[in-house]
Amino acid sequence: MRKKIIAANWKMNMTAAESVSFMEDLELELKNFDGVEIVIIPPFTALPRVSELVSETPGVTLGAQNMWHEASGAFTGEVSAAMLREFFTRYVVLGHSERRTIFNETDELVNKKVKAAHAANLRPILCVGETLAERDAGTHHAVLSKQLKGSLAGLDKEQMLDTVIAYEPVWAIGTGRTATPAQAQEAHEFIRKTLAEIFDAGTAAKVRIQYGGSVKPDNAKELLHQKDIDGALVGGASLDPRSFAKIVKAGARG
Ligand code: 13P
């Protein structure tokens, strides 16, 4: 019922020229990915080139890594939702833990961005996840609940259905230390339960929840076959077209 969504978050990697050769290689690798939606999330500077290539590849859509919530004005260095839509960007990653920790983004700010994205017909990929200290202290449910309630405040059910959640435990990002499939499933189930509390059970059952944090070709299949895991948000392993294609195939039907 929930179509798997596998996304390549390139972070601050890939020039526009490099992204073109990545897309060419990916197209060659990508066969048999039935039932999977693929999202390529390049840095802003590569959006125009990748947008053209994505439009020629069925089943692949475009995402951005961040945006500012105001429509325009004196916000040096920032990019608006309309600027992203100009290149047919469909998704925008919001509240990534790197934005929360390095750039001090709060749930309140993330919530403004989530609302501005919806107002511009961009679908947020909202990231939530606990640190290692929070997991060790046994507080990961409280952390996830606070992030979800804060970041999704004021959304209606329709907007929630057009939102993807990414569970990214901070301790698993770029560390090579993946959450076990059981740990990830447990957190995803909790997130779905929380969405049911905020919205309703029917809405929660339809929302796609991705796992992110050291997803690799050799661990993708087991993670992607957990009951509440509906996709992956891939960092490091998405920079190589062959390994990203393997992860996509791990989520494909059959
Ligand atoms: P890695 O796959 O490199 O751990 O990064 C995960 C991530 O942060 C995706 O948004």
Residues whose N, C-alpha, C, O or C-beta is under 5 A from the ligand:
A	BS01	13P	N9 A172 I173 G174 T175 G212 G213 S214 V215 L233 V234 G235 G236 A237
